[in-house]
Amino acid sequence: MRAIRFDTYGGPEVLTLVDTAVPEPGPGEVSIDVTYAGVNFAEVMFRRGQFEPGTPHVPGLEVTGTVRALGEGVTTLRPGQRVAALTLAGGGYAEVAVARERLTVALDGELDAIPAPVAAAFPCNLPVSWAILHEVARVREGESVLVLAGAGGVGSGAAQIARHLGAGRVFGAVGSAAKLGPATRFGYDEVLTYEELERRIPELTDGQGVDVLLDSVGGPVRARALDLLAPLGRHVVYGNASQQDHTYEANLMWYTAKTVAGYNIGGLANRRPDLVHGHLVECARLLASGAVRIETTELALEDVAKAHEILERRDSTGKFVLRVS
Ligand SMILES: NC(=O)c1ccc[n+]([C@@H]2O[C@H](COP(=O)([O-])OP(=O)(O)OC[C@H]3O[C@@H](n4cnc5c(N)ncnc54)[C@H](OP(=O)(O)O)[C@@H]3O)[C@@H](O)[C@H]2O)c1
């Protein structure tokens, strides 16, 4: 089968189209004939060796397609069934991928309405957006939310899910003026550049700050995140795209009555796949009902390096998906 693989860590040029063996599902797993695969910033981090998946590695955290074969003990899926899945350990940039039964969602009934490129685009991003708002920040009716990297895959979904959950004002922050317009399409009340946050967030919140700050970026905004939060506000850390973290003293949470929280879908999927499966189904329903939409840009499987280059340059908005077969 055709797959994209890297044999050493490095720049986008290490992503190589190869002919490789078809993977077989193990116990509790299914193999999937992949039609589309999503592209995630996490895969850029794997490729660079920031997280080391081991080499050779076929990247790809999410796919859609049809079930090809069932591993031992699989009872809830059948061959030929249309599905979307979190592959998590990688393997998505390929004609056949393997996923755990519990991280695979059947796209039947109302979920059959989800088009294939969108079905490939949601299994990683939207459940993260859902979990950080609903489970971690526990956003309440009328609360204000600020989303960093607001035009990106997770960010664009978070803006819409925050609204769906009853948030009041929803603000986005982006890394360049060029993304202000595109980000507005995801329903923000206001989109700001990072440099404007310190001045504009107090103005926009009667001097209080936001109730929830979603931070996958780190860097200077993370270092001043508590100043941007209202009393009892929650700063949710779920990524570090800038590669600049910040250290807090725990006592500061006590003094300020503010919370720093975190989320990791891989960690949760390993310990509580049932919870992640619930988030996947919830998000698939939001897509099928039209409550949330994803803006996808399609590329051929062999052009994946282009998507990685654009993601690394910070020029992407919405989500790249790869046409596989
Ligand atoms: N914890 C989890 O379970 C989990 C799961 C999935 C994703 N994530 C994280 O969520 C974030 C969003 O993922 P995504 O796949 O949807 O990506 P994305 O948001 O579409 O792309 C990454 C964005 O990060 C921002 N960024 C800030 N500093 C950057 C830098 N130095 N280099 C590159 N980008 C930078 C850029 O937006 P601006 O230019 O607008 O800042 C860029 O567009 C990533 O950081 C990812 O690691 C976490």
The ligand as a Gaussian input file, in Angstrom:
#p B3LYP/6-31G(d) Opt

LIG

0 1
 N       -3.459000      18.337000      24.373000
 C       -4.007000      17.656000      23.386000
 O       -4.616000      16.612000      23.589000
 C       -3.927000      18.198000      21.989000
 C       -4.541000      17.530000      20.923000
 C       -4.512000      18.099000      19.653000
 C       -3.809000      19.295000      19.469000
 N       -3.179000      19.866000      20.520000
 C       -2.459000      21.128000      20.343000
 O       -3.397000      22.083000      19.924000
 C       -2.771000      23.009000      19.060000
 C       -3.585000      23.149000      17.808000
 O       -3.442000      21.975000      17.022000
 P       -3.903000      22.004000      15.509000
 O       -3.517000      20.709000      14.918000
 O       -5.322000      22.436000      15.460000
 O       -2.949000      23.128000      14.881000
 P       -3.306000      24.603000      14.382000
 O       -3.884000      25.383000      15.492000
 O       -4.091000      24.494000      13.132000
 O       -1.850000      25.133000      14.016000
 C       -0.976000      25.485000      15.042000
 C       -1.082000      26.981000      15.369000
 O       -0.269000      27.280000      16.486000
 C        0.060000      28.647000      16.451000
 N        1.463000      28.860000      16.796000
 C        1.913000      29.635000      17.788000
 N        3.245000      29.649000      17.819000
 C        3.673000      28.865000      16.812000
 C        4.944000      28.507000      16.323000
 N        6.086000      28.958000      16.894000
 N        5.022000      27.685000      15.258000
 C        3.908000      27.207000      14.684000
 N        2.651000      27.519000      15.111000
 C        2.533000      28.349000      16.157000
 C       -0.225000      29.140000      15.023000
 O       -1.373000      29.991000      15.087000
 P       -1.133000      31.583000      15.330000
 O       -0.132000      32.008000      14.294000
 O       -2.484000      32.163000      15.115000
 O       -0.601000      31.694000      16.715000
 C       -0.535000      27.875000      14.265000
 O       -1.456000      28.109000      13.234000
 C       -1.334000      22.508000      18.816000
 O       -0.460000      23.251000      19.621000
 C       -1.408000      21.072000      19.239000
 O       -0.166000      20.587000      19.701000
 C       -3.224000      19.348000      21.759000

